[in-house]
Amino acid sequence: EAGVVQSPRYKIIEKKQPVAFWCNPISGHNTLYWYLQNLGQGPELLIRYENEEAVDDSQLPKDRFSAERLKGVDSTLKIQPAELGDSAVYLCASSLVGVSEAFFGQGTRLTVV
Amino acid sequence: DAKTTQPPSMDCAEGRAANLPCNHSTISGNEYVYWYRQIHSQGPQYIIHGLKNNETNEMASLIITEDRKSSTLILPHATLRDTAVYYCIVGGEEGGSEKLVFGKGTKLTVNP
């Protein structure tokens, strides 16, 4: 069974440019998370979806970040415009029943130059 | 902020047991203890979780003190592939849809 799939694996962009990350969760998982991980730090939650609904987006910088999960399956996280400080790994995770066992993708490593 | 305290790093000899401690003195009655690990360049991986009783699965054992203020993750026979950052997380009800609040974790290095 395929795990959580994220693309691209790596992305390098110039500051002020837009960027988008895609996540395909495990089939049947209703809960989807986007996390941001800075070097040497643990992941930090950006947004959590229950099906199509964003139930926790309190940590999402809404001036430049947006996310969507159409049809409650795949999800896209967008940054526009990107800043140098956005360089990090963006992780997507999904779970069937809450946080008891969340499955993470390999992440997208973003470098803003 | 994370509600747990872990040593920043630990070393273990290959084949020996690795015992990773975690303090969670402010844990509330219905909160679970979760352990995840993150191998270099990969996403975090679930290991085990528990409420009160000790738990064991194919990966590890989780020992929770009677007062629930601390716990220990035990890898019974550590291998080089167990080198990773281990995160101890205190969170909501099993099956509840809460976020995982990660701290900095413990960097475990298994030496040959």
gemmi code that builds the backbone of each chain (N, CA, C; Angstrom):
import gemmi

chains = {
    "A": [
        ("GLU", (0.844, -1.201, 0.000), (0.000, 0.000, 0.000), (0.869, 1.236, 0.000)),
        ("ALA", (0.530, 2.191, -0.867), (1.304, 3.409, -0.934), (1.073, 4.217, 0.333)),
        ("GLY", (2.129, 4.887, 0.766), (2.004, 5.769, 1.915), (1.558, 7.136, 1.472)),
        ("VAL", (1.811, 8.126, 2.307), (1.499, 9.505, 1.971), (2.508, 9.973, 0.925)),
        ("VAL", (1.978, 10.483, -0.169), (2.847, 10.898, -1.272), (2.860, 12.411, -1.368)),
        ("GLN", (4.048, 12.967, -1.399), (4.196, 14.415, -1.537), (5.048, 14.721, -2.770)),
        ("SER", (4.724, 15.834, -3.394), (5.560, 16.315, -4.484), (5.520, 17.831, -4.537)),
        ("PRO", (6.575, 18.460, -5.036), (7.843, 17.825, -5.395), (8.631, 17.450, -4.149)),
        ("ARG", (9.700, 16.738, -4.321), (10.560, 16.366, -3.207), (11.451, 17.539, -2.810)),
        ("TYR", (11.883, 18.282, -3.783), (12.728, 19.469, -3.550), (12.229, 20.598, -4.449)),
        ("LYS", (12.375, 21.830, -3.942), (11.978, 22.986, -4.726), (12.861, 24.162, -4.346)),
        ("ILE", (13.418, 24.811, -5.367), (14.212, 26.016, -5.162), (13.547, 27.137, -5.941)),
        ("ILE", (13.241, 28.222, -5.255), (12.605, 29.361, -5.922), (13.243, 30.649, -5.437)),
        ("GLU", (13.032, 31.705, -6.207), (13.490, 33.021, -5.780), (12.427, 33.647, -4.884)),
        ("LYS", (12.880, 34.488, -3.979), (11.932, 35.168, -3.089), (10.948, 35.980, -3.919)),
        ("LYS", (9.768, 36.094, -3.369), (8.622, 36.779, -3.961), (7.906, 35.942, -5.016)),
        ("GLN", (8.437, 34.787, -5.347), (7.750, 33.911, -6.285), (6.735, 33.043, -5.556)),
        ("PRO", (5.718, 32.553, -6.255), (4.773, 31.613, -5.638), (5.307, 30.188, -5.713)),
        ("VAL", (4.786, 29.342, -4.821), (5.157, 27.924, -4.827), (3.979, 27.117, -4.295)),
        ("ALA", (3.864, 25.905, -4.780), (2.780, 25.034, -4.326), (3.307, 23.638, -4.065)),
        ("PHE", (2.746, 23.026, -3.031), (3.116, 21.656, -2.664), (1.843, 20.805, -2.727)),
        ("TRP", (2.032, 19.574, -3.130), (0.891, 18.680, -3.280), (1.035, 17.476, -2.366)),
        ("CYS", (-0.084, 16.993, -1.852), (-0.083, 15.841, -0.956), (-1.237, 14.907, -1.302)),
        ("ASN", (-0.913, 13.645, -1.424), (-1.931, 12.608, -1.605), (-1.906, 11.714, -0.386)),
        ("PRO", (-2.916, 11.769, 0.461), (-2.890, 10.987, 1.705), (-3.172, 9.510, 1.441)),
        ("ILE", (-3.065, 8.723, 2.470), (-3.408, 7.309, 2.373), (-4.905, 7.182, 2.127)),
        ("SER", (-5.261, 6.289, 1.240), (-6.663, 6.131, 0.874), (-7.530, 5.848, 2.096)),
        ("GLY", (-8.606, 6.595, 2.212), (-9.532, 6.383, 3.312), (-9.251, 7.215, 4.546)),
        ("HIS", (-8.100, 7.876, 4.587), (-7.771, 8.703, 5.752), (-8.521, 10.029, 5.663)),
        ("ASN", (-9.321, 10.298, 6.667), (-10.117, 11.518, 6.653), (-9.347, 12.741, 7.150)),
        ("THR", (-8.388, 12.517, 8.019), (-7.649, 13.626, 8.620), (-6.343, 13.849, 7.885)),
        ("LEU", (-6.106, 15.098, 7.541), (-4.880, 15.456, 6.825), (-4.245, 16.646, 7.527)),
        ("TYR", (-2.937, 16.581, 7.677), (-2.174, 17.630, 8.353), (-1.084, 18.164, 7.428)),
        ("TRP", (-0.821, 19.440, 7.531), (0.381, 20.038, 6.953), (1.237, 20.561, 8.109)),
        ("TYR", (2.494, 20.152, 8.112), (3.453, 20.605, 9.107), (4.619, 21.305, 8.422)),
        ("LEU", (5.250, 22.206, 9.153), (6.466, 22.863, 8.705), (7.585, 22.457, 9.659)),
        ("GLN", (8.743, 22.135, 9.110), (9.869, 21.757, 9.962), (11.119, 22.544, 9.583)),
        ("ASN", (11.568, 23.364, 10.523), (12.819, 24.074, 10.343), (13.982, 23.202, 10.800)),
        ("LEU", (15.134, 23.497, 10.316), (16.322, 22.701, 10.605), (16.577, 22.612, 12.105)),
        ("GLY", (16.713, 21.405, 12.598), (17.005, 21.186, 14.010), (15.817, 21.302, 14.931)),
        ("GLN", (14.649, 21.512, 14.383), (13.433, 21.661, 15.181), (12.453, 20.538, 14.878)),
        ("GLY", (11.500, 20.344, 15.775), (10.430, 19.406, 15.498), (9.409, 20.027, 14.556)),
        ("PRO", (8.601, 19.215, 13.924), (7.564, 19.755, 13.031), (6.547, 20.602, 13.796)),
        ("GLU", (6.027, 21.629, 13.114), (5.003, 22.501, 13.678), (3.783, 22.466, 12.775)),
        ("LEU", (2.617, 22.328, 13.393), (1.391, 22.224, 12.606), (1.056, 23.547, 11.939)),
        ("LEU", (0.705, 23.467, 10.658), (0.189, 24.623, 9.931), (-1.329, 24.567, 9.829)),
        ("ILE", (-1.850, 23.401, 9.449), (-3.283, 23.283, 9.239), (-3.682, 21.823, 9.334)),
        ("ARG", (-4.889, 21.603, 9.812), (-5.442, 20.238, 9.919), (-6.815, 20.213, 9.273)),
        ("TYR", (-7.044, 19.206, 8.460), (-8.321, 19.016, 7.783), (-9.030, 17.770, 8.326)),
        ("GLU", (-10.327, 17.887, 8.459), (-11.194, 16.735, 8.636), (-12.060, 16.695, 7.386)),
        ("ASN", (-11.782, 15.723, 6.535), (-12.402, 15.699, 5.202), (-12.082, 17.013, 4.488)),
        ("GLU", (-13.105, 17.736, 4.020), (-12.799, 18.973, 3.287), (-12.617, 20.177, 4.194)),
        ("GLU", (-12.978, 20.026, 5.453), (-13.019, 21.178, 6.351), (-11.707, 21.396, 7.083)),
        ("ALA", (-11.226, 22.634, 7.034), (-10.043, 23.020, 7.806), (-10.494, 23.292, 9.234)),
        ("VAL", (-10.173, 22.378, 10.154), (-10.666, 22.498, 11.520), (-9.666, 23.182, 12.446)),
        ("ASP", (-8.420, 23.306, 12.014), (-7.420, 24.016, 12.806), (-6.427, 24.663, 11.852)),
        ("ASP", (-6.578, 25.953, 11.645), (-5.612, 26.683, 10.803), (-5.042, 27.871, 11.551)),
        ("SER", (-5.053, 27.771, 12.861), (-4.631, 28.892, 13.689), (-3.150, 29.248, 13.513)),
        ("GLN", (-2.331, 28.284, 13.088), (-0.901, 28.533, 12.914), (-0.526, 28.834, 11.471)),
        ("LEU", (-1.493, 28.906, 10.608), (-1.210, 29.167, 9.194), (-1.105, 30.677, 8.962)),
        ("PRO", (0.027, 31.158, 8.462), (0.159, 32.610, 8.169), (-0.688, 32.964, 6.957)),
        ("LYS", (-1.868, 33.424, 7.223), (-2.857, 33.534, 6.153), (-2.573, 34.677, 5.168)),
        ("ASP", (-1.654, 35.556, 5.502), (-1.340, 36.625, 4.561), (-0.616, 36.086, 3.332)),
        ("ARG", (0.092, 34.971, 3.487), (0.840, 34.454, 2.342), (0.624, 32.968, 2.091)),
        ("PHE", (0.102, 32.268, 3.079), (-0.103, 30.825, 2.949), (-1.583, 30.537, 2.715)),
        ("SER", (-1.847, 29.569, 1.868), (-3.215, 29.083, 1.690), (-3.170, 27.588, 1.451)),
        ("ALA", (-4.272, 26.947, 1.741), (-4.341, 25.503, 1.542), (-5.747, 25.129, 1.130)),
        ("GLU", (-5.841, 24.017, 0.450), (-7.155, 23.508, 0.093), (-7.110, 21.991, 0.046)),
        ("ARG", (-8.279, 21.422, 0.265), (-8.405, 19.971, 0.198), (-9.737, 19.673, -0.475)),
        ("LEU", (-9.731, 19.747, -1.772), (-10.937, 19.531, -2.543), (-11.347, 18.069, -2.481)),
        ("LYS", (-12.638, 17.849, -2.325), (-13.209, 16.504, -2.294), (-12.669, 15.663, -1.135)),
        ("GLY", (-12.008, 16.296, -0.204), (-11.556, 15.581, 0.978), (-10.495, 14.539, 0.741)),
        ("VAL", (-9.740, 14.687, -0.343), (-8.692, 13.700, -0.622), (-7.350, 14.423, -0.706)),
        ("ASP", (-6.923, 14.744, -1.939), (-5.641, 15.429, -2.123), (-5.692, 16.822, -1.520)),
        ("SER", (-4.506, 17.334, -1.222), (-4.416, 18.677, -0.668), (-3.254, 19.424, -1.298)),
        ("THR", (-3.414, 20.737, -1.367), (-2.363, 21.607, -1.887), (-2.096, 22.715, -0.880)),
        ("LEU", (-0.837, 22.985, -0.664), (-0.407, 24.090, 0.195), (0.343, 25.081, -0.685)),
        ("LYS", (-0.049, 26.339, -0.590), (0.557, 27.356, -1.449), (1.158, 28.479, -0.610)),
        ("ILE", (2.235, 29.034, -1.135), (2.858, 30.206, -0.526), (2.995, 31.253, -1.629)),
        ("GLN", (2.457, 32.453, -1.356), (2.566, 33.524, -2.328), (2.478, 34.874, -1.642)),
        ("PRO", (3.539, 35.670, -1.677), (4.856, 35.375, -2.235), (5.755, 34.715, -1.192)),
        ("ALA", (6.716, 33.929, -1.647), (7.628, 33.273, -0.726), (8.676, 34.254, -0.198)),
        ("GLU", (9.069, 34.028, 1.050), (10.108, 34.829, 1.677), (11.283, 33.918, 2.038)),
        ("LEU", (12.434, 34.529, 2.273), (13.623, 33.746, 2.603), (13.383, 32.849, 3.817)),
        ("GLY", (12.630, 33.361, 4.789), (12.374, 32.609, 6.013), (11.448, 31.417, 5.837)),
        ("ASP", (10.874, 31.273, 4.653), (9.996, 30.122, 4.398), (10.783, 28.869, 4.043)),
        ("SER", (12.087, 29.003, 3.890), (12.916, 27.831, 3.592), (12.795, 26.836, 4.739)),
        ("ALA", (12.332, 25.641, 4.421), (12.054, 24.628, 5.437), (11.602, 23.358, 4.726)),
        ("VAL", (11.295, 22.343, 5.517), (10.673, 21.131, 4.979), (9.187, 21.192, 5.316)),
        ("TYR", (8.367, 20.951, 4.323), (6.922, 20.954, 4.500), (6.438, 19.501, 4.453)),
        ("LEU", (5.846, 19.078, 5.554), (5.431, 17.688, 5.721), (3.918, 17.575, 5.677)),
        ("CYS", (3.454, 16.557, 5.005), (2.035, 16.230, 5.000), (1.860, 14.915, 5.737)),
        ("ALA", (0.784, 14.802, 6.484), (0.486, 13.566, 7.208), (-1.005, 13.289, 7.120)),
        ("SER", (-1.360, 12.023, 7.272), (-2.779, 11.679, 7.301), (-3.017, 10.614, 8.350)),
        ("SER", (-4.235, 10.544, 8.816), (-4.585, 9.517, 9.789), (-6.028, 9.108, 9.595)),
        ("LEU", (-6.299, 7.872, 10.009), (-7.651, 7.335, 9.886), (-8.506, 7.778, 11.058)),
        ("VAL", (-7.929, 7.687, 12.237), (-8.680, 8.023, 13.432), (-7.810, 8.906, 14.309)),
        ("GLY", (-7.934, 10.196, 14.186), (-7.224, 11.128, 15.040), (-5.722, 10.975, 14.954)),
        ("VAL", (-5.048, 11.209, 16.061), (-3.593, 11.247, 16.039), (-2.973, 9.958, 16.564)),
        ("SER", (-3.777, 8.946, 16.806), (-3.206, 7.724, 17.353), (-2.087, 7.177, 16.496)),
        ("GLU", (-2.221, 7.277, 15.221), (-1.165, 6.833, 14.323), (-1.258, 7.653, 13.049)),
        ("ALA", (-0.501, 8.721, 13.019), (-0.448, 9.567, 11.835), (0.693, 9.099, 10.945)),
        ("PHE", (0.450, 9.066, 9.650), (1.449, 8.654, 8.682), (1.953, 9.897, 7.947)),
        ("PHE", (3.251, 10.049, 7.917), (3.858, 11.217, 7.293), (4.455, 10.882, 5.936)),
        ("GLY", (4.398, 11.853, 5.038), (5.128, 11.758, 3.798), (6.587, 12.120, 4.024)),
        ("GLN", (7.373, 12.057, 2.946), (8.804, 12.363, 3.066), (9.067, 13.855, 3.118)),
        ("GLY", (8.083, 14.641, 2.767), (8.234, 16.083, 2.839), (8.739, 16.708, 1.552)),
        ("THR", (8.539, 18.008, 1.468), (9.080, 18.821, 0.379), (10.059, 19.806, 0.993)),
        ("ARG", (11.296, 19.743, 0.526), (12.302, 20.682, 1.038), (12.300, 21.924, 0.155)),
        ("LEU", (11.894, 23.042, 0.738), (11.830, 24.312, 0.011), (13.030, 25.164, 0.358)),
        ("THR", (13.677, 25.673, -0.672), (14.757, 26.637, -0.496), (14.387, 27.906, -1.231)),
        ("VAL", (14.334, 29.008, -0.509), (14.025, 30.307, -1.109), (15.316, 31.106, -1.161)),
        ("VAL", (15.676, 31.553, -2.349), (16.949, 32.269, -2.518), (16.711, 33.704, -2.950)),
    ],
    "B": [
        ("ASP", (3.502, 25.401, 23.145), (4.771, 24.792, 23.539), (4.574, 23.309, 23.832)),
        ("ALA", (5.662, 22.526, 23.536), (5.613, 21.110, 23.831), (5.463, 20.923, 25.333)),
        ("LYS", (4.767, 19.856, 25.725), (4.525, 19.604, 27.142), (5.433, 18.517, 27.668)),
        ("THR", (6.506, 18.248, 26.965), (7.422, 17.186, 27.373), (8.854, 17.695, 27.426)),
        ("THR", (9.684, 17.003, 28.203), (11.107, 17.304, 28.301), (11.898, 16.040, 28.007)),
        ("GLN", (12.817, 16.139, 27.056), (13.641, 15.005, 26.675), (15.106, 15.437, 26.619)),
        ("PRO", (16.036, 14.515, 26.897), (17.458, 14.861, 26.723), (17.724, 15.115, 25.244)),
        ("PRO", (18.582, 16.059, 24.923), (18.809, 16.373, 23.512), (19.481, 15.258, 22.726)),
        ("SER", (20.307, 14.456, 23.395), (20.998, 13.402, 22.667), (21.331, 12.234, 23.587)),
        ("MET", (21.465, 11.054, 22.964), (21.855, 9.842, 23.675), (22.631, 8.950, 22.714)),
        ("ASP", (23.474, 8.116, 23.298), (24.204, 7.126, 22.516), (23.876, 5.737, 23.033)),
        ("CYS", (23.955, 4.761, 22.143), (23.667, 3.383, 22.510), (24.528, 2.481, 21.640)),
        ("ALA", (24.981, 1.383, 22.229), (25.751, 0.406, 21.458), (24.807, -0.525, 20.710)),
        ("GLU", (25.177, -0.857, 19.503), (24.375, -1.771, 18.695), (24.149, -3.082, 19.441)),
        ("GLY", (22.902, -3.552, 19.409), (22.555, -4.787, 20.081), (22.120, -4.628, 21.528)),
        ("ARG", (22.415, -3.468, 22.095), (21.991, -3.209, 23.465), (20.627, -2.522, 23.468)),
        ("ALA", (20.014, -2.499, 24.654), (18.731, -1.817, 24.782), (18.952, -0.306, 24.844)),
        ("ALA", (18.103, 0.413, 24.149), (18.112, 1.877, 24.221), (16.907, 2.304, 25.050)),
        ("ASN", (17.168, 3.061, 26.105), (16.103, 3.529, 26.991), (16.010, 5.046, 26.890)),
        ("LEU", (14.955, 5.534, 26.293), (14.800, 6.967, 26.070), (13.780, 7.535, 27.056)),
        ("PRO", (14.222, 8.452, 27.927), (13.310, 9.000, 28.935), (12.537, 10.215, 28.432)),
        ("CYS", (11.418, 10.449, 29.065), (10.602, 11.618, 28.752), (9.855, 12.055, 30.008)),
        ("ASN", (9.938, 13.326, 30.326), (9.179, 13.889, 31.438), (7.968, 14.641, 30.916)),
        ("HIS", (6.835, 14.376, 31.512), (5.593, 15.077, 31.139), (4.793, 15.311, 32.408)),
        ("SER", (5.341, 16.136, 33.287), (4.776, 16.318, 34.624), (3.424, 17.003, 34.617)),
        ("THR", (3.080, 17.698, 33.535), (1.794, 18.413, 33.495), (0.728, 17.646, 32.725)),
        ("ILE", (0.972, 16.382, 32.472), (0.014, 15.576, 31.703), (-1.324, 15.528, 32.449)),
        ("SER", (-2.412, 15.616, 31.698), (-3.727, 15.548, 32.318), (-4.282, 14.130, 32.186)),
        ("GLY", (-5.359, 13.890, 32.915), (-5.857, 12.535, 33.078), (-6.218, 11.797, 31.802)),
        ("ASN", (-6.673, 12.513, 30.795), (-7.118, 11.835, 29.581), (-6.140, 11.981, 28.419)),
        ("GLU", (-4.954, 12.470, 28.709), (-3.962, 12.634, 27.655), (-3.097, 11.389, 27.500)),
        ("TYR", (-2.817, 11.078, 26.250), (-1.986, 9.942, 25.920), (-0.534, 10.376, 25.744)),
        ("VAL", (0.360, 9.400, 25.836), (1.770, 9.611, 25.519), (2.046, 8.917, 24.190)),
        ("TYR", (2.544, 9.675, 23.226), (2.865, 9.138, 21.909), (4.375, 9.245, 21.680)),
        ("TRP", (4.889, 8.277, 20.972), (6.284, 8.330, 20.550), (6.343, 8.189, 19.031)),
        ("TYR", (7.096, 9.107, 18.450), (7.398, 9.072, 17.026), (8.906, 9.161, 16.876)),
        ("ARG", (9.410, 8.745, 15.740), (10.821, 8.950, 15.444), (10.977, 9.452, 14.031)),
        ("GLN", (12.094, 10.122, 13.785), (12.352, 10.684, 12.476), (13.780, 10.359, 12.066)),
        ("ILE", (13.874, 9.497, 11.096), (15.164, 9.158, 10.513), (15.535, 10.265, 9.536)),
        ("HIS", (16.808, 10.510, 9.406), (17.304, 11.611, 8.584), (16.649, 11.635, 7.203)),
        ("SER", (16.160, 12.810, 6.832), (15.567, 13.063, 5.515), (14.253, 12.322, 5.267)),
        ("GLN", (13.642, 11.837, 6.332), (12.336, 11.213, 6.191), (11.325, 11.922, 7.074)),
        ("GLY", (10.056, 11.633, 6.858), (9.031, 12.164, 7.733), (8.977, 11.370, 9.022)),
        ("PRO", (8.381, 11.928, 10.077), (8.245, 11.191, 11.332), (7.468, 9.889, 11.142)),
        ("GLN", (7.789, 8.917, 11.991), (7.175, 7.590, 11.941), (6.611, 7.259, 13.307)),
        ("TYR", (5.374, 6.861, 13.334), (4.740, 6.456, 14.596), (5.435, 5.220, 15.163)),
        ("ILE", (5.622, 5.216, 16.503), (6.199, 4.033, 17.149), (5.175, 3.357, 18.045)),
        ("ILE", (4.645, 4.098, 19.009), (3.801, 3.490, 20.024), (3.089, 4.584, 20.798)),
        ("HIS", (1.994, 4.251, 21.466), (1.369, 5.213, 22.353), (0.716, 4.469, 23.508)),
        ("GLY", (0.437, 5.194, 24.593), (-0.190, 4.576, 25.756), (-0.830, 5.600, 26.658)),
        ("LEU", (-1.668, 5.121, 27.551), (-2.369, 5.996, 28.502), (-1.858, 5.778, 29.922)),
        ("LYS", (-2.029, 4.586, 30.422), (-1.603, 4.283, 31.786), (-0.726, 3.042, 31.830)),
        ("ASN", (-1.186, 2.027, 31.136), (-0.503, 0.745, 31.206), (0.702, 0.718, 30.280)),
        ("ASN", (1.631, -0.157, 30.593), (2.772, -0.345, 29.713), (2.289, -0.971, 28.419)),
        ("GLU", (2.933, -0.608, 27.344), (2.556, -1.099, 26.039), (3.775, -1.664, 25.328)),
        ("THR", (3.534, -2.665, 24.500), (4.611, -3.263, 23.704), (4.080, -3.580, 22.325)),
        ("ASN", (4.896, -3.306, 21.329), (4.587, -3.754, 19.979), (5.872, -4.259, 19.333)),
        ("GLU", (5.816, -4.478, 18.047), (6.968, -5.078, 17.369), (8.161, -4.136, 17.311)),
        ("MET", (7.930, -2.870, 17.545), (9.029, -1.913, 17.451), (9.651, -1.613, 18.810)),
        ("ALA", (8.808, -1.470, 19.834), (9.322, -0.956, 21.103), (8.375, -1.264, 22.246)),
        ("SER", (8.842, -0.923, 23.440), (8.007, -0.981, 24.639), (7.919, 0.410, 25.240)),
        ("LEU", (6.773, 0.703, 25.827), (6.554, 1.983, 26.476), (6.222, 1.729, 27.930)),
        ("ILE", (7.036, 2.306, 28.807), (6.828, 2.174, 30.241), (6.394, 3.527, 30.782)),
        ("ILE", (5.213, 3.597, 31.363), (4.680, 4.842, 31.931), (4.642, 4.696, 33.438)),
        ("THR", (5.188, 5.668, 34.146), (5.187, 5.593, 35.602), (3.768, 5.660, 36.149)),
        ("GLU", (3.619, 5.203, 37.361), (2.280, 5.116, 37.949), (1.622, 6.497, 38.056)),
        ("ASP", (2.426, 7.538, 38.361), (1.861, 8.882, 38.452), (1.725, 9.543, 37.082)),
        ("ARG", (2.187, 8.859, 36.053), (2.096, 9.292, 34.650), (2.898, 10.552, 34.357)),
        ("LYS", (3.798, 10.915, 35.213), (4.574, 12.131, 34.989), (5.824, 11.892, 34.156)),
        ("SER", (6.125, 10.649, 33.877), (7.263, 10.359, 33.013), (7.065, 9.007, 32.338)),
        ("SER", (7.835, 8.792, 31.298), (7.759, 7.520, 30.586), (9.121, 7.210, 29.977)),
        ("THR", (9.273, 5.971, 29.573), (10.514, 5.530, 28.933), (10.168, 4.676, 27.721)),
        ("LEU", (10.765, 5.019, 26.619), (10.647, 4.206, 25.419), (11.837, 3.266, 25.390)),
        ("ILE", (11.577, 1.999, 25.190), (12.648, 1.011, 25.180), (12.725, 0.335, 23.815)),
        ("LEU", (13.891, 0.442, 23.197), (14.185, -0.337, 22.005), (15.045, -1.498, 22.477)),
        ("PRO", (14.522, -2.702, 22.506), (15.193, -3.800, 23.213), (16.550, -4.192, 22.631)),
        ("HIS", (16.701, -4.145, 21.342), (17.963, -4.524, 20.698), (18.242, -3.513, 19.583)),
        ("ALA", (18.859, -2.420, 19.952), (19.037, -1.328, 19.004), (19.935, -1.740, 17.836)),
        ("THR", (19.566, -1.291, 16.651), (20.385, -1.500, 15.461), (20.793, -0.142, 14.905)),
        ("LEU", (21.718, -0.165, 13.958), (22.191, 1.094, 13.372), (21.032, 1.853, 12.726)),
        ("ARG", (20.042, 1.115, 12.223), (18.903, 1.761, 11.580), (17.975, 2.468, 12.564)),
        ("ASP", (18.207, 2.258, 13.851), (17.408, 2.959, 14.854), (17.956, 4.360, 15.150)),
        ("THR", (19.070, 4.718, 14.553), (19.596, 6.069, 14.710), (18.597, 7.063, 14.126)),
        ("ALA", (18.104, 7.958, 14.981), (17.027, 8.868, 14.577), (16.787, 9.867, 15.703)),
        ("VAL", (15.921, 10.831, 15.433), (15.419, 11.720, 16.478), (14.107, 11.129, 16.982)),
        ("TYR", (14.007, 10.961, 18.294), (12.826, 10.367, 18.903), (12.024, 11.444, 19.627)),
        ("TYR", (10.758, 11.535, 19.287), (9.890, 12.558, 19.861), (8.880, 11.923, 20.818)),
        ("CYS", (8.805, 12.467, 21.998), (7.794, 12.087, 22.982), (6.736, 13.190, 22.970)),
        ("ILE", (5.489, 12.823, 22.786), (4.423, 13.812, 22.620), (3.261, 13.454, 23.530)),
        ("VAL", (2.741, 14.456, 24.185), (1.547, 14.262, 25.004), (0.377, 14.879, 24.261)),
        ("GLY", (-0.671, 14.118, 24.090), (-1.774, 14.617, 23.287), (-3.112, 14.096, 23.759)),
        ("GLY", (-4.107, 14.431, 22.954), (-5.474, 14.205, 23.350), (-5.914, 12.770, 23.323)),
        ("GLU", (-7.182, 12.585, 23.383), (-7.759, 11.259, 23.497), (-7.414, 10.389, 22.295)),
        ("GLU", (-7.274, 9.125, 22.569), (-7.027, 8.175, 21.481), (-8.172, 8.276, 20.477)),
        ("GLY", (-7.830, 8.488, 19.243), (-8.855, 8.626, 18.227), (-9.359, 10.039, 18.094)),
        ("GLY", (-8.955, 10.889, 19.020), (-9.380, 12.268, 18.926), (-8.576, 13.004, 17.883)),
        ("SER", (-9.189, 13.969, 17.288), (-8.508, 14.684, 16.213), (-7.796, 15.899, 16.770)),
        ("GLU", (-6.669, 15.672, 17.332), (-5.858, 16.775, 17.836), (-4.530, 16.799, 17.112)),
        ("LYS", (-3.881, 17.941, 17.202), (-2.582, 18.025, 16.563), (-1.516, 17.407, 17.455)),
        ("LEU", (-0.457, 16.953, 16.822), (0.721, 16.492, 17.523), (1.649, 17.683, 17.705)),
        ("VAL", (1.993, 17.992, 18.950), (2.901, 19.101, 19.233), (4.280, 18.522, 19.495)),
        ("PHE", (5.154, 18.687, 18.531), (6.505, 18.135, 18.625), (7.427, 19.106, 19.345)),
        ("GLY", (8.306, 18.546, 20.198), (9.408, 19.321, 20.748), (10.630, 19.095, 19.881)),
        ("LYS", (11.810, 19.202, 20.480), (13.033, 18.982, 19.724), (13.458, 17.518, 19.733)),
        ("GLY", (12.903, 16.718, 20.636), (13.198, 15.299, 20.653), (14.572, 14.956, 21.173)),
        ("THR", (14.877, 13.661, 21.141), (16.184, 13.131, 21.535), (16.853, 12.534, 20.313)),
        ("LYS", (18.069, 12.997, 20.019), (18.819, 12.411, 18.918), (19.536, 11.174, 19.435)),
        ("LEU", (19.066, 10.005, 19.025), (19.680, 8.744, 19.421), (20.664, 8.310, 18.348)),
        ("THR", (21.879, 8.057, 18.766), (22.892, 7.527, 17.865), (23.254, 6.123, 18.319)),
        ("VAL", (23.057, 5.158, 17.446), (23.427, 3.780, 17.743), (24.789, 3.519, 17.112)),
        ("ASN", (25.721, 3.157, 17.942), (27.103, 2.972, 17.494), (27.444, 1.499, 17.286)),
        ("PRO", (28.230, 1.206, 16.259), (28.597, -0.203, 16.010), (29.528, -0.727, 17.085)),
    ],
}
model = gemmi.Model(1)
for chain_id, residues in chains.items():
    chain = gemmi.Chain(chain_id)
    for i, (resn, *xyz) in enumerate(residues, 1):
        res = gemmi.Residue()
        res.name, res.seqid = resn, gemmi.SeqId(i, " ")
        for name, pos in zip(("N", "CA", "C"), xyz):
            atom = gemmi.Atom()
            atom.name, atom.element = name, gemmi.Element(name[0])
            atom.pos, atom.b_iso = gemmi.Position(*pos), 0.0
            res.add_atom(atom)
        chain.add_residue(res)
    model.add_chain(chain)
structure = gemmi.Structure()
structure.add_model(model)
structure.setup_entities()
